[in-house]
Amino acid sequence: MIRRILSFSLLLAIPVMPSPLWAAPDGAVIYQDLCAGCHAETRLGGTGPALIPETLGRLKGEKLEAVIASGRAATQMAGFAATLSPQDIAAVAAYIGEPLAQAPVWTAEDITGTRAMVAEYAPAAAPVFSGDPMNITLVVESGDHHISVLDGDSFAVLDRFATPFAVHGGPKFSPDGRFVFIMSRDGWVQKYDIWSLQEVGRVRAGLNSRNIAMSADGKWLAVANYLPATLTILSTADLSVQKVVEVAGKNGTPSRVAAVYQAPQRETFVLALKDVAEIWEIATNEDGGPYSEGFVHSNENGMEEALGVERGLFARRRIQVSAPLDDFFFSPDYRNLIGTNREAETGVVVNLDVGREIASLPLPGMPHLGSGITWMRGDRRVMATPHLTEGLISVIDMKDWSLIKTIKTSGPGFFLRSHANSPYVWADVFTGEHKGELHIIDKQTLEVVQVIIPEPGKTVAHTEFTRDGRYALVSIWEDDGAVIVFDAKTLKEIKRLPMRKPVGKYNVWNKISFEDGTSH
């Protein structure tokens, strides 16, 4: 939402009509004034999500009014209690709770009609720059909707290109590291050639989308949609539509797709469903992913039918869970999924081989599993996750799922990062009076060894390492921000690169190799 501004010209444009002295507030006018900048004039979403009944779900009435008044934890949604009266807030809540005049649809034909390939695109036979193409880091600058392409050795900006409005979720790279796919909150998917430093094309895969995932073989790109409630699968070669999957629970209840992930060893996409208590796997190979003869034989007594197994490319498997899960984390072998939702005080472990929950985890304070990481601590693999409403980092043993330690920090964090060649975890403090502090944590002792404050009073977040782990790149998350380059061993600042609100950084090698310490 943007600050409410009523200009003199706007006041002049309002006709004078006979009315009571205290006219009822107009929720539509307030929405256009305050909310449309983030959520779009159509209410179908921009930098913020769509505000219509289909996406608000159970958020209505007093609960919705409370969010408008007080904001929402761990998001960019600010509160408006100081700006709007209770009557204004109620009017806005009533307005956005009304269905649209026409229910939004977005079919395969609609998607195809938006597809635009760049006629001038000329693929290079080799990288047009001299640096290591596997050590390229992309910086998403949300301040003016661009991405900067950084050389990971010299930190020179090789290119800076415009993206669709409001990039959301991490960009995804092809397995060879040559192409990157970028998605915006309003459903646009852009393909860019890193070797050639050129855009290839773009297509609008949904109306309000959450994130994208690349298949293990690099052939397919899945787009998770809030609106409509679908999964769109595109060909990575030319962005053509291969399939639009309507998403509904086994009982027929439609569901938004909270997120989609690649499970490379399983050759599947894994879907988090927002509104029904199911997890879906979608096969990305002709054999049906893990549903091979070996998989079926290991599950006797009709397990194939019980798991809802289908066969072939894009076959679907349903896994029932105790509650909807909208935030996921995976073990490195992708056999186990750790999930939670915004209301939960616990997490659950779902074994994807047997298709059921096998453990629960104590995770208070709204864990941000999407930014969780793993590493080897001695001879045991551990995972760690920050918490969005408390200054805590939970460290869990991934063999017996026990809580090893809760590390206290000076405030709620959003991202964790590390690297196989680094002894440290870098953890930011994203909100609160200590925002901007970086906690450097020893991966073996689990102790905070140093707190870095790069820019007092400003939000500093989202660490990414170079390919070899020598440097750590951190964002000053402001419109007049920067990417700060640190020596990852000495923890000393090396240089600053001015950027327009650099919200995320993504190193090609770390992402395509599933580097330890990088979220996926």
Secondary structure, DSSP 8 states (H G I E B T S, - for coil): -------HHHHHHS------SS----HHHHHHHHTHHHH-TTSS-SSS---SHHHHTT--HHHHHHHHHH--TTSS----TTTS-HHHHHHHHHHHTS--SS-----HHHHHHH-EE-TT----SS-SSSS-GGGEEEEEETTTTEEEEEETTT--EEEEEE-SSSB-S--EE-TTSSEEEEEBTTSEEEEEETTTTEEEEEEE--SEEEEEEE-TTSSEEEEEEEESSEEEEEETTT--EEEEEE-B-TTS-B--EEEEEEEGGGTEEEEEESSSSEEEEEE-STT-TT-SHHHHHTS-TTHHHHTT---STT-EEEEE-SS---EEEE-TTSSEEEEE-TT-SEEEEEETTTTEEEEEEE--S-B-GGG-EEEEETTEEEEEEEBSSSSEEEEEETTT--EEEEEE-SS----EE--TT-SEEEEE--SSTTTT-EEEEETTT--EEEEE-SSTTS-EEEEEE-TTSSEEEEEE-STTEEEEEEETTT--EEEEEEES-EEEEEEHHHHHTT-TT---
